Amino acid sequence: MQVPSAGREEAALEGIQDPLVREQLARKLPALRRHLGRAEEHRALLELCEELDELDAGDRLALVANLDYLLERLSVDALRRWIITGMRACEEQPERLTRYLRLEDELARASLAFEASGNGLETFRAPLQFYANGLAGRPLELKNRRNAVLNGPPLRAVITANSLLLPEGYSIVDGTDHFRLYCAAVAHAVAHLRFSPMHQDAGSLKPMSIAIISLIEDARVEYLLALDHPGLRRLWGRFHAPARNETALTFRALTRRLACALHDGRVEDENYWVNKGVQLFRERLADPYDYRAFREIGSILANDLGQMRVRFNPQQYVPEPAYCDDNSFLWNFGEPQPPPQQQEQLFVQGVRVERVEREDGGGEGGAGTLVEVEQRFSYPEWEYRTQTERQDWVTLIEKPVQLGGSPRIEVTIPRHRVRQSIFSLIKANQLSRSAKLRRQWEGDQLDLNGTIAALVDYRSGVQPDPRVFTKPGRHAPKPSVLVLLDLSESTNDRIPGRYDSVLDVAKGATIVLCEAIGEAAERFAVHGFSSNGRHEVEYFRVKDFDEPFGEAQAQRVLALRGEHSTRIGAALRHACGLVSEQPGDHKVVLVVTDGEPSDVDVFDRDYLIEDAAMAVRVLRGRGVISFCLTLDPKAKGYVSRIFGNDFLIVDELVELPFHLSKAFVKLLNR
């Protein structure tokens, strides 16, 4: 029997932060080997141990204490499903989750017996394959789908043209008859394959509209397939929860009640919105093949929910019942609707760009016309729970800075003295580096490229270039640094004991830095960003690399306003594209922010943090260095997840000009 090396076990244990849990696991792992028959099982257990940090310390200890008992009865995959079941069932009951992991809860014992009896996909694969092929009338490959993270949302089936990805195992929360649950999932998928249009353009539909239209489409295709196979209605009905007594007016509760009422036409619900959906659905059953008519129902009902101010979180939404698919078969999010005729659409570096010209009244009294150019860019966003990238998920809008009558901002220390000290600091750190100078008239080594070029010229009858030598020398690199300012609403907060805001100090520090590094002849740009949901990430190019910093640029800095939120991932991706276009091989994005990533349409605190961390990895992969200067004294927990060790926390805001210059200098010689 092969087992992982001691080094692999130690590496896995090093990933666990809690020393008590790490110590207990170190003692238990040798004894646990008797429950694990193959090397794959050992690796799976070690991977599971690495994921335990998602649990609280007490819960981790409770689980580790029972590992012997659990692994006597369950495989590692079944143990993983057992843990996920507890996390799902006790999501809002942390005390019950602790009892569950201690095997003190009735659900824990029932789930343990359920997993031990073998109810995963592999148990039913053979009969399910016959069932799928027979119902579809053609080969339909069944594949395994595994939950990537412990605290991820419950998995749903994924439908493609020739295959069906089914969860490797459902939870006891989804029902106890998992063979019929898999059969229901297969039949539901076949209904979509037969009657649903594939990959419809989502266009500008909002997430709530997409969810409701998909629910209506689920009911339509089930109705059509049940006309040919009436027994399927009873099969699907097993998994529709009796939602009539669910009185909460949440999105999940209302959609569960609607799905149940649409499946069983005899159900009368007490909620007006549910009954309206059922009535509209029945009216259109005169022609059940008219997809667009049923899609219209979804749009009407979604609009009603918006008027009712029902809250919807697309990151946490999962279609129900459990046999439903994830709706990805129905939609295409990668091809947006064509823009209006007055828009010009461009494609730059694989990112969709729309250029829109607006005419606004300009000058005093509205006299004259100011033509402003806005550009729209579509960027992906990282969904950490499913470990997938949502393509074209965020719209970033480049907007011109609206100039106003903002007065000059003076920092506490006289600006000329600050500027001079920063200038001296930058000049002192403009270190030249050793380099091999090529194409020289003389030297102690041949330049291979120059020699080959000279030989080609000679054989072509052209006078060759005699500069075919190399010699050691020095050159001073000219890095390109982009300063990216957070312009969210929180930057308007007043500094205790002062009359100016966080943004005022940041503006003053930026102007001082720009004047100093402009005199030092460094290549730099100053941009800013804020966000109002994923469809409106505003980006302002205050000063670009190729323009000098003068009075006009200073006025743009002073005109910046703090508003909306901080969706930093999209701004980082856009800044990466801009700085990557600059000459040289030393490119830097310096972020100045006052708080953690957030936005109005995101309720999972980790979602935008993980997306920003992925954006930083994207920058690193393209050779761009990222560094964060944060004004939040409590930022270490989240900023280290995003930028690693490349950050600096500013304790005293009045010292921001010096901290900003030190960060700039530090990045010059990275």
C-alpha positions as CSV (number, residue, x, y, z in Angstrom):
1,M,0.0,0.0,0.0
2,Q,1.4,3.4,-1.0
3,V,1.0,6.3,1.3
4,P,1.9,10.0,0.9
5,S,5.3,11.0,2.1
6,A,5.9,12.5,5.5
7,G,6.8,15.7,3.8
8,R,3.5,15.9,2.1
9,E,1.7,15.3,5.4
10,E,3.7,18.0,7.1
11,A,3.1,20.4,4.3
12,A,-0.7,19.8,4.6
13,L,-0.6,20.3,8.3
14,E,1.4,23.5,7.9
15,G,-1.6,24.9,6.0
16,I,-3.7,24.7,9.2
17,Q,-3.5,27.8,11.3
18,D,-4.9,26.5,14.6
19,P,-2.0,24.9,16.5
20,L,-4.3,22.7,18.6
21,V,-6.0,21.3,15.5
22,R,-2.6,20.8,13.9
23,E,-1.2,19.0,16.9
24,Q,-4.3,16.6,17.1
25,L,-4.1,15.8,13.4
26,A,-0.4,15.1,13.6
27,R,-1.1,12.5,16.3
28,K,-4.1,11.0,14.5
29,L,-2.8,10.7,10.9
30,P,-0.6,7.7,11.4
31,A,-3.5,5.8,13.1
32,L,-6.0,6.8,10.4
33,R,-4.0,5.1,7.7
34,R,-5.7,1.8,8.6
35,H,-9.0,3.2,7.3
36,L,-7.5,4.4,4.0
37,G,-6.8,1.7,1.4
38,R,-5.2,3.6,-1.5
39,A,-2.8,6.5,-1.9
40,E,-5.6,8.5,-3.5
41,E,-7.5,8.2,-0.2
42,H,-4.6,9.5,1.7
43,R,-4.2,12.5,-0.6
44,A,-8.0,13.2,-0.4
45,L,-7.9,13.2,3.4
46,L,-4.9,15.6,3.4
47,E,-6.7,17.9,1.1
48,L,-9.8,17.8,3.3
49,C,-7.6,18.6,6.3
50,E,-6.3,21.7,4.5
51,E,-9.9,22.9,3.9
52,L,-10.9,22.6,7.6
53,D,-9.8,26.2,8.2
54,E,-13.2,27.2,6.8
55,L,-14.7,25.9,10.1
56,D,-14.5,27.6,13.5
57,A,-11.7,26.4,15.8
58,G,-14.2,24.6,18.1
59,D,-15.8,22.9,15.1
60,R,-12.5,21.8,13.8
61,L,-11.5,20.2,17.1
62,A,-14.9,18.4,17.3
63,L,-14.5,17.0,13.8
64,V,-10.9,15.9,14.4
65,A,-11.8,14.2,17.6
66,N,-14.3,12.0,15.7
67,L,-12.2,11.2,12.6
68,D,-11.5,7.6,13.7
69,Y,-15.2,6.9,14.2
70,L,-16.2,8.6,11.0
71,L,-13.6,7.0,8.7
72,E,-14.5,3.6,10.0
73,R,-17.9,4.1,8.3
74,L,-17.3,6.5,5.5
75,S,-14.9,7.0,2.6
76,V,-13.1,10.4,2.5
77,D,-15.5,11.6,-0.3
78,A,-18.5,10.5,1.8
79,L,-17.0,12.2,4.8
80,R,-16.7,15.4,2.8
81,R,-20.3,15.2,1.8
82,W,-21.3,14.6,5.4
83,I,-19.5,17.8,6.5
84,I,-21.0,19.8,3.7
85,T,-24.5,18.5,4.7
86,G,-23.9,19.8,8.2
87,M,-22.7,23.2,7.0
88,R,-25.7,23.6,4.7
89,A,-28.3,22.4,7.2
90,C,-26.8,24.5,10.1
91,E,-25.8,27.6,8.0
92,E,-27.5,30.0,10.4
93,Q,-27.2,27.9,13.5
94,P,-23.5,27.8,14.5
95,E,-24.3,26.0,17.8
96,R,-26.1,23.2,16.0
97,L,-23.2,22.8,13.6
98,T,-20.9,22.2,16.6
99,R,-23.4,19.5,17.9
100,Y,-23.6,18.0,14.4
101,L,-19.8,17.6,14.1
102,R,-19.7,16.1,17.6
103,L,-22.4,13.6,16.4
104,E,-24.7,14.9,19.1
105,D,-27.4,16.0,16.6
106,E,-30.0,13.7,15.2
107,L,-29.4,15.0,11.7
108,A,-25.7,14.1,12.0
109,R,-26.5,10.5,12.8
110,A,-29.1,10.2,10.1
111,S,-26.7,11.8,7.5
112,L,-23.9,9.4,8.7
113,A,-26.1,6.4,8.2
114,F,-27.3,7.7,4.8
115,E,-23.7,8.3,3.5
116,A,-22.6,4.9,4.8
117,S,-25.2,3.1,2.9
118,G,-23.8,4.5,-0.4
119,N,-26.0,7.0,-2.2
120,G,-23.5,8.7,-4.5
121,L,-23.5,8.9,-8.3
122,E,-21.1,5.9,-8.7
123,T,-23.6,3.7,-6.9
124,F,-26.3,4.3,-9.4
125,R,-24.2,5.1,-12.6
126,A,-25.1,1.9,-14.5
127,P,-28.9,2.1,-14.3
128,L,-28.8,5.8,-14.7
129,Q,-26.9,5.6,-17.9
130,F,-29.5,3.2,-19.4
131,Y,-32.2,5.5,-18.2
132,A,-30.6,8.6,-19.7
133,N,-29.9,7.0,-23.0
134,G,-33.4,5.6,-23.3
135,L,-35.2,8.8,-22.3
136,A,-33.1,11.0,-24.6
137,G,-33.2,8.6,-27.4
138,R,-29.5,8.9,-28.0
139,P,-26.2,8.5,-26.0
140,L,-26.0,11.1,-23.2
141,E,-22.7,10.8,-21.2
142,L,-23.0,11.1,-17.4
143,K,-20.1,12.8,-15.7
144,N,-19.2,13.5,-12.0
145,R,-19.3,16.9,-10.6
146,R,-17.5,17.6,-7.2
147,N,-18.0,20.5,-4.8
148,A,-14.7,22.4,-4.9
149,V,-15.1,24.0,-1.5
150,L,-16.6,22.9,1.8
151,N,-18.7,26.0,2.3
152,G,-19.7,26.3,-1.4
153,P,-23.4,26.4,-2.5
154,P,-25.1,23.0,-3.1
155,L,-24.2,21.7,-6.6
156,R,-26.7,21.4,-9.4
157,A,-26.5,19.5,-12.6
158,V,-24.8,21.1,-15.7
159,I,-26.3,20.3,-19.1
160,T,-24.3,20.3,-22.4
161,A,-25.3,19.2,-25.8
162,N,-24.0,15.6,-25.4
163,S,-23.3,15.2,-21.7
164,L,-24.8,15.7,-18.2
165,L,-22.6,16.6,-15.2
166,L,-24.3,15.4,-12.1
167,P,-23.3,16.1,-8.5
168,E,-21.2,13.3,-7.1
169,G,-23.6,13.1,-4.2
170,Y,-26.7,14.9,-3.0
171,S,-27.3,15.7,0.7
172,I,-29.9,14.0,2.9
173,V,-31.4,17.6,3.1
174,D,-32.4,17.1,-0.6
175,G,-34.3,13.9,0.2
176,T,-33.6,10.3,1.2
177,D,-34.3,8.5,-2.2
178,H,-31.3,9.6,-4.1
179,F,-31.8,7.1,-7.0
180,R,-35.1,8.8,-7.8
181,L,-33.5,12.2,-7.3
182,Y,-30.8,11.4,-9.9
183,C,-33.6,10.1,-12.2
184,A,-35.5,13.3,-11.8
185,A,-32.3,15.3,-12.6
186,V,-31.7,13.2,-15.7
187,A,-35.4,13.6,-16.9
188,H,-35.2,17.4,-16.2
189,A,-32.1,17.7,-18.3
190,V,-33.6,15.7,-21.2
191,A,-36.6,18.0,-21.1
192,H,-34.3,21.0,-21.6
193,L,-32.4,19.2,-24.4
194,R,-35.6,18.5,-26.2
195,F,-37.6,21.7,-25.8
196,S,-35.4,24.6,-24.6
197,P,-33.5,26.9,-26.9
198,M,-29.8,26.6,-26.1
199,H,-27.6,29.5,-25.0
200,Q,-30.0,32.4,-25.4
201,D,-28.4,35.9,-25.3
202,A,-28.7,37.2,-21.8
203,G,-28.1,40.7,-23.1
204,S,-28.9,43.4,-20.5
205,L,-31.1,41.1,-18.4
206,K,-30.6,41.5,-14.7
207,P,-29.7,38.4,-12.6
208,M,-33.1,38.4,-10.9
209,S,-34.9,38.3,-14.3
210,I,-32.6,35.5,-15.5
211,A,-33.5,33.4,-12.4
212,I,-37.3,33.9,-12.8
213,I,-37.3,33.3,-16.6
214,S,-35.2,30.1,-15.9
215,L,-37.8,28.9,-13.3
216,I,-40.7,29.5,-15.8
217,E,-38.7,27.6,-18.5
218,D,-38.1,24.7,-16.1
219,A,-41.9,24.4,-15.6
220,R,-42.6,24.7,-19.3
221,V,-40.2,21.9,-20.5
222,E,-41.3,19.6,-17.7
223,Y,-44.9,20.1,-18.8
224,L,-44.0,19.2,-22.4
225,L,-42.0,16.1,-21.5
226,A,-44.8,14.9,-19.1
227,L,-47.2,15.0,-22.0
228,D,-45.2,12.1,-23.5
229,H,-44.3,10.5,-20.2
230,P,-47.0,11.2,-17.6
231,G,-45.2,9.3,-14.8
232,L,-42.5,12.0,-14.7
233,R,-44.9,14.4,-13.1
234,R,-45.1,12.2,-10.0
235,L,-41.3,11.7,-10.1
236,W,-40.6,15.4,-10.0
237,G,-43.4,16.0,-7.5
238,R,-41.5,14.0,-4.9
239,F,-39.0,16.8,-4.5
240,H,-41.2,19.8,-4.5
241,A,-41.3,21.0,-0.9
242,P,-44.9,21.8,0.4
243,A,-44.3,25.5,0.3
244,R,-47.8,26.7,1.1
245,N,-47.0,27.2,4.8
246,E,-43.8,29.1,4.1
247,T,-44.8,32.7,4.9
248,A,-41.4,34.5,4.5
249,L,-41.4,36.9,1.6
250,T,-37.8,36.2,0.6
251,F,-36.7,35.5,-2.9
252,R,-36.0,31.8,-2.1
253,A,-39.3,31.3,-0.3
254,L,-41.4,33.0,-3.1
255,T,-39.7,31.1,-5.9
256,R,-40.1,27.7,-4.1
257,R,-43.8,28.4,-3.7
258,L,-44.1,29.4,-7.3
259,A,-42.2,26.3,-8.6
260,C,-44.4,24.1,-6.5
261,A,-47.6,25.8,-7.7
262,L,-46.5,25.6,-11.3
263,H,-45.8,21.9,-11.0
264,D,-49.1,21.1,-9.3
265,G,-51.7,23.2,-11.1
266,R,-54.3,22.4,-8.3
267,V,-52.3,24.3,-5.7
268,E,-53.9,27.5,-4.5
269,D,-51.3,29.8,-2.9
270,E,-52.1,32.6,-0.5
271,N,-49.6,35.0,-2.1
272,Y,-50.8,37.3,-4.9
273,W,-47.5,37.2,-6.8
274,V,-47.4,33.4,-6.8
275,N,-51.0,33.2,-8.0
276,K,-50.3,35.8,-10.7
277,G,-47.4,33.6,-12.0
278,V,-49.6,30.5,-12.1
279,Q,-52.4,32.4,-13.9
280,L,-50.1,33.8,-16.6
281,F,-48.5,30.3,-17.0
282,R,-51.9,28.6,-17.5
283,E,-53.0,31.3,-20.1
284,R,-50.0,30.5,-22.2
285,L,-50.4,26.7,-22.1
286,A,-52.6,27.1,-25.2
287,D,-49.3,27.1,-27.1
288,P,-46.7,25.5,-24.8
289,Y,-44.1,25.6,-27.5
290,D,-44.0,29.4,-27.7
291,Y,-40.8,30.0,-25.7
292,R,-41.0,33.8,-26.0
293,A,-44.4,34.0,-24.5
294,F,-43.3,32.2,-21.4
295,R,-40.1,34.3,-21.2
296,E,-42.4,37.3,-21.1
297,I,-44.0,35.8,-17.9
298,G,-40.5,35.7,-16.3
299,S,-39.9,39.4,-17.1
300,I,-43.2,40.5,-15.7
301,L,-42.8,38.5,-12.5
302,A,-39.2,39.7,-12.0
303,N,-40.3,43.3,-12.5
304,D,-43.0,42.8,-9.8
305,L,-40.3,41.5,-7.3
306,G,-38.3,44.6,-8.0
307,Q,-41.3,46.7,-7.2
308,M,-41.8,44.7,-4.0
309,R,-38.1,45.4,-3.1
310,V,-37.4,41.7,-2.7
311,R,-33.7,41.3,-2.1
312,F,-31.8,39.0,-4.5
313,N,-28.2,37.8,-4.1
314,P,-27.0,36.1,-7.3
315,Q,-23.9,34.7,-5.6
316,Q,-26.0,32.7,-3.1
317,Y,-28.9,31.7,-5.4
318,V,-29.3,28.0,-6.2
319,P,-32.2,26.7,-8.4
320,E,-34.7,24.5,-6.5
321,P,-35.7,21.7,-6.2
322,A,-32.4,19.9,-6.0
323,Y,-32.9,18.0,-9.3
324,C,-32.9,21.2,-11.3
325,D,-29.8,22.2,-13.4
326,D,-27.8,25.4,-12.9
327,N,-29.5,27.1,-15.9
328,S,-26.2,27.5,-17.8
329,F,-27.6,25.6,-20.7
330,L,-30.2,28.3,-21.3
331,W,-28.0,31.4,-21.3
332,N,-25.0,32.9,-23.1
333,F,-23.4,35.6,-21.0
334,G,-20.4,36.1,-23.4
335,E,-22.2,37.8,-26.3
336,P,-23.9,41.0,-25.3
337,Q,-26.6,42.6,-27.3
338,P,-25.4,44.7,-30.2
339,P,-25.0,48.4,-29.2
340,P,-27.2,51.2,-30.6
341,Q,-26.3,52.7,-33.9
342,Q,-24.8,55.8,-32.4
343,Q,-22.2,53.7,-30.5
344,E,-18.9,52.5,-31.9
345,Q,-17.8,49.1,-30.7
346,L,-14.1,48.3,-30.4
347,F,-12.2,45.2,-29.4
348,V,-8.9,45.8,-27.5
349,Q,-6.9,42.9,-26.0
350,G,-9.9,40.6,-25.9
351,V,-11.9,43.1,-23.8
352,R,-15.2,44.4,-25.2
353,V,-15.1,48.2,-25.5
354,E,-17.9,50.6,-26.4
355,R,-17.3,54.2,-27.2
356,V,-20.1,56.6,-26.6
357,E,-20.0,60.4,-27.3
358,R,-22.2,62.6,-25.2
359,E,-23.0,66.3,-25.8
360,D,-23.5,68.4,-22.7
361,G,-24.1,72.1,-22.4
362,G,-20.8,73.8,-21.5
363,G,-19.5,77.2,-20.6
364,E,-21.4,79.8,-18.6
365,G,-25.1,79.7,-18.8
366,G,-24.9,76.5,-20.9
367,A,-23.4,78.3,-23.9
368,G,-21.3,76.2,-26.1
369,T,-21.0,72.4,-26.4
370,L,-18.6,70.1,-24.6
371,V,-18.2,66.7,-26.2
372,E,-17.3,64.0,-23.7
373,V,-16.1,60.6,-24.7
374,E,-17.0,57.5,-22.6
375,Q,-15.6,54.1,-23.2
376,R,-17.1,50.9,-21.9
377,F,-15.1,47.8,-21.2
378,S,-16.3,44.3,-20.2
379,Y,-14.1,42.4,-17.7
380,P,-14.4,38.9,-16.1
381,E,-14.9,38.4,-12.4
382,W,-13.7,35.4,-10.3
383,E,-16.4,33.3,-8.5
384,Y,-14.3,31.7,-5.7
385,R,-17.0,29.3,-4.6
386,T,-17.2,27.5,-7.9
387,Q,-13.6,28.3,-8.9
388,T,-14.7,29.7,-12.3
389,E,-14.4,33.0,-14.1
390,R,-17.5,34.8,-15.1
391,Q,-16.8,36.2,-18.5
392,D,-17.9,39.8,-19.4
393,W,-19.5,40.1,-15.9
394,V,-18.4,43.6,-15.1
395,T,-18.8,46.8,-17.1
396,L,-16.1,49.4,-16.5
397,I,-16.8,52.9,-17.9
398,E,-14.0,55.3,-18.5
399,K,-15.4,58.8,-17.8
400,P,-13.8,62.2,-18.1
401,V,-13.3,64.1,-14.9
402,Q,-16.0,66.7,-14.3
403,L,-14.1,69.9,-13.5
404,G,-15.4,72.1,-10.8
405,G,-14.3,75.1,-8.7
406,S,-12.4,73.1,-6.2
407,P,-9.8,75.2,-4.3
408,R,-6.1,74.3,-4.0
409,I,-5.5,71.9,-1.1
410,E,-2.6,72.6,1.1
411,V,-1.2,69.7,3.2
412,T,-0.1,70.3,6.8
413,I,3.6,70.6,5.9
414,P,4.4,73.3,3.3
415,R,4.2,71.8,-0.1
416,H,7.4,73.1,-1.5
417,R,9.4,71.5,1.4
418,V,7.6,68.2,1.0
419,R,8.0,68.2,-2.8
420,Q,11.8,69.0,-2.5
421,S,12.3,66.1,0.1
422,I,10.4,63.7,-2.1
423,F,12.3,64.8,-5.2
424,S,15.6,64.3,-3.4
425,L,14.5,60.8,-2.2
426,I,13.5,59.8,-5.7
427,K,16.7,61.1,-7.3
428,A,18.8,59.3,-4.7
429,N,17.0,56.0,-5.5
430,Q,17.4,56.3,-9.3
431,L,20.0,53.6,-9.2
432,S,21.6,52.5,-12.4
433,R,21.9,48.8,-12.8
434,S,24.6,46.6,-14.5
435,A,23.7,45.6,-18.0
436,K,25.2,44.1,-21.1
437,L,25.4,46.8,-23.7
438,R,24.8,45.3,-27.2
439,R,25.7,46.5,-30.7
440,Q,29.0,48.1,-29.6
441,W,32.0,49.1,-31.8
442,E,34.3,47.2,-29.6
443,G,34.2,44.8,-26.7
444,D,35.4,41.5,-25.2
445,Q,32.5,39.4,-26.5
446,L,30.5,39.0,-29.7
447,D,26.9,40.1,-29.8
448,L,25.3,36.9,-31.2
449,N,22.3,38.7,-32.7
450,G,24.4,41.5,-34.2
451,T,26.9,38.9,-35.6
452,I,24.1,36.9,-37.3
453,A,22.6,40.1,-38.7
454,A,26.0,41.2,-40.1
455,L,26.5,37.8,-41.7
456,V,23.1,37.9,-43.3
457,D,23.9,41.4,-44.7
458,Y,27.3,40.2,-46.0
459,R,25.8,37.3,-47.8
460,S,23.1,39.4,-49.2
461,G,25.6,41.8,-50.7
462,V,24.7,44.6,-48.2
463,Q,27.3,46.5,-46.2
464,P,27.1,44.9,-42.7
465,D,26.9,46.9,-39.5
466,P,30.3,46.6,-37.8
467,R,28.8,47.0,-34.3
468,V,29.0,43.3,-33.4
469,F,30.4,43.4,-29.9
470,T,29.0,43.5,-26.3
471,K,30.6,45.1,-23.2
472,P,29.5,45.6,-19.6
473,G,27.8,48.8,-18.8
474,R,25.1,50.4,-16.7
475,H,21.7,51.9,-17.4
476,A,19.0,53.5,-15.3
477,P,15.7,51.8,-15.8
478,K,12.6,53.9,-16.4
479,P,9.7,52.2,-14.7
480,S,6.1,53.0,-15.5
481,V,4.0,53.5,-12.4
482,L,0.3,53.9,-12.3
483,V,-1.2,55.4,-9.1
484,L,-4.8,54.1,-8.7
485,L,-6.9,56.1,-6.2
486,D,-10.0,54.7,-4.5
487,L,-12.8,57.3,-4.9
488,S,-15.5,55.5,-2.9
489,E,-18.0,57.3,-0.7
490,S,-16.1,56.4,2.5
491,T,-13.2,58.6,1.4
492,N,-15.5,61.6,2.2
493,D,-15.3,60.8,6.0
494,R,-13.8,63.6,8.0
495,I,-10.5,63.1,9.8
496,P,-11.0,63.3,13.6
497,G,-9.9,66.7,14.8
498,R,-9.6,68.2,11.3
499,Y,-11.9,69.9,8.8
500,D,-10.7,68.0,5.7
501,S,-11.7,64.5,4.6
502,V,-9.7,61.4,3.8
503,L,-10.1,62.2,0.1
504,D,-8.8,65.8,0.6
505,V,-5.6,64.5,2.2
506,A,-5.2,61.9,-0.6
507,K,-5.6,64.6,-3.2
508,G,-3.0,66.8,-1.6
509,A,-0.6,63.9,-1.2
510,T,-1.1,63.0,-4.9
511,I,-0.4,66.5,-6.1
512,V,2.7,66.8,-4.1
513,L,3.9,63.4,-5.3
514,C,3.1,64.2,-8.9
515,E,5.0,67.5,-8.8
516,A,8.0,65.8,-7.3
517,I,8.2,62.8,-9.6
518,G,7.4,65.0,-12.6
519,E,10.5,67.0,-11.9
520,A,12.4,63.7,-11.5
521,A,11.3,62.8,-15.1
522,E,9.7,59.5,-14.1
523,R,6.9,57.9,-16.2
524,F,3.7,57.8,-14.2
525,A,0.0,58.1,-14.4
526,V,-2.8,58.9,-12.0
527,H,-6.2,57.2,-12.3
528,G,-9.2,56.8,-10.0
529,F,-12.2,54.5,-9.6
530,S,-15.4,53.8,-7.8
531,S,-18.4,51.5,-8.5
532,N,-22.1,51.3,-8.3
533,G,-22.8,47.7,-9.0
534,R,-21.2,45.4,-11.6
535,H,-22.7,47.3,-14.5
536,E,-21.1,50.7,-13.5
537,V,-17.5,50.7,-12.4
538,E,-16.4,54.3,-13.1
539,Y,-12.8,54.9,-14.0
540,F,-11.1,58.3,-14.3
541,R,-7.9,58.9,-16.2
542,V,-6.7,62.0,-14.3
543,K,-3.2,62.1,-15.8
544,D,-1.8,59.6,-18.4
545,F,1.8,58.6,-18.9
546,D,2.5,60.7,-21.9
547,E,1.3,64.1,-20.5
548,P,3.2,66.3,-18.1
549,F,1.8,67.2,-14.8
550,G,0.7,70.8,-14.8
551,E,-2.1,73.1,-13.6
552,A,-4.7,71.3,-15.8
553,Q,-3.8,67.9,-14.3
554,A,-3.8,69.3,-10.8
555,Q,-7.3,70.7,-11.3
556,R,-8.5,67.3,-12.4
557,V,-7.1,65.8,-9.2
558,L,-8.9,68.4,-7.1
559,A,-12.2,67.8,-9.0
560,L,-12.3,64.1,-8.0
561,R,-15.3,63.2,-5.8
562,G,-15.9,60.3,-3.5
563,E,-19.1,58.3,-4.2
564,H,-20.4,54.8,-4.5
565,S,-18.4,51.7,-3.6
566,T,-15.0,49.9,-4.1
567,R,-15.1,47.1,-6.8
568,I,-11.3,46.9,-7.0
569,G,-10.8,43.8,-9.1
570,A,-12.2,45.4,-12.3
571,A,-10.2,48.5,-11.8
572,L,-7.0,46.5,-11.3
573,R,-7.6,44.5,-14.5
574,H,-8.2,47.7,-16.4
575,A,-5.1,49.4,-15.0
576,C,-3.1,46.3,-15.9
577,G,-4.1,46.7,-19.5
578,L,-3.1,50.3,-19.6
579,V,0.3,50.0,-17.8
580,S,1.2,46.9,-19.9
581,E,1.1,49.0,-23.0
582,Q,4.0,51.2,-21.7
583,P,7.6,50.7,-22.9
584,G,10.1,48.9,-20.7
585,D,9.9,45.8,-18.5
586,H,9.3,47.4,-15.1
587,K,5.6,48.2,-14.6
588,V,3.8,49.0,-11.4
589,V,0.2,49.7,-10.1
590,L,0.2,51.5,-6.8
591,V,-3.3,51.4,-5.2
592,V,-4.3,53.9,-2.6
593,T,-7.5,52.9,-0.7
594,D,-9.2,53.4,2.6
595,G,-11.2,50.2,3.0
596,E,-11.9,46.6,1.8
597,P,-13.6,45.8,-1.5
598,S,-17.4,46.2,-1.5
599,D,-20.3,46.9,-3.7
600,V,-24.1,47.4,-3.6
601,D,-24.9,44.1,-5.4
602,V,-22.5,41.9,-3.4
603,F,-23.4,40.5,0.0
604,D,-20.7,37.9,0.4
605,R,-17.8,39.7,2.1
606,D,-15.3,37.3,0.7
607,Y,-16.4,37.5,-3.0
608,L,-14.8,40.8,-4.0
609,I,-11.7,40.1,-1.8
610,E,-11.1,36.8,-3.7
611,D,-11.8,38.5,-7.0
612,A,-9.3,41.3,-6.2
613,A,-6.7,38.6,-5.2
614,M,-7.3,36.9,-8.6
615,A,-6.8,40.3,-10.3
616,V,-3.5,40.7,-8.5
617,R,-2.4,37.2,-9.8
618,V,-3.4,38.3,-13.3
619,L,-1.2,41.4,-13.0
620,R,1.7,39.3,-11.7
621,G,1.2,36.9,-14.6
622,R,1.6,39.8,-17.0
623,G,4.7,41.1,-15.3
624,V,3.0,44.0,-13.5
625,I,3.8,44.6,-9.9
626,S,0.9,45.7,-7.6
627,F,1.3,47.4,-4.2
628,C,-1.4,48.7,-1.9
629,L,-1.2,51.8,0.4
630,T,-4.2,51.4,2.7
631,L,-5.6,54.0,5.1
632,D,-7.6,51.4,7.1
633,P,-5.8,50.6,10.3
634,K,-7.7,47.3,10.5
635,A,-6.9,46.3,6.9
636,K,-4.2,43.6,7.5
637,G,-6.7,40.7,7.5
638,Y,-8.1,41.3,4.0
639,V,-5.3,43.3,2.3
640,S,-2.8,40.5,2.9
641,R,-5.2,38.1,1.2
642,I,-5.2,40.4,-1.9
643,F,-1.7,41.7,-2.1
644,G,0.3,39.2,-0.1
645,N,3.2,41.2,1.6
646,D,3.0,44.1,-0.9
647,F,1.1,46.6,1.2
648,L,1.7,49.4,3.7
649,I,-0.8,50.5,6.4
650,V,-0.8,54.3,7.0
651,D,-1.5,55.0,10.7
652,E,-1.3,58.9,10.5
653,L,-3.2,60.4,7.5
654,V,-1.3,63.6,7.7
655,E,1.9,61.6,6.9
656,L,0.3,60.3,3.7
657,P,2.6,62.4,1.3
658,F,5.7,60.8,2.8
659,H,4.3,57.3,2.9
660,L,3.1,57.6,-0.7
661,S,6.5,58.8,-1.8
662,K,8.3,56.0,0.1
663,A,6.0,53.4,-1.5
664,F,6.7,54.9,-4.9
665,V,10.5,54.9,-4.3
666,K,10.3,51.3,-3.0
667,L,8.6,50.2,-6.2
668,L,11.1,51.9,-8.5
669,N,13.8,49.4,-7.6
670,R,11.7,46.2,-7.3
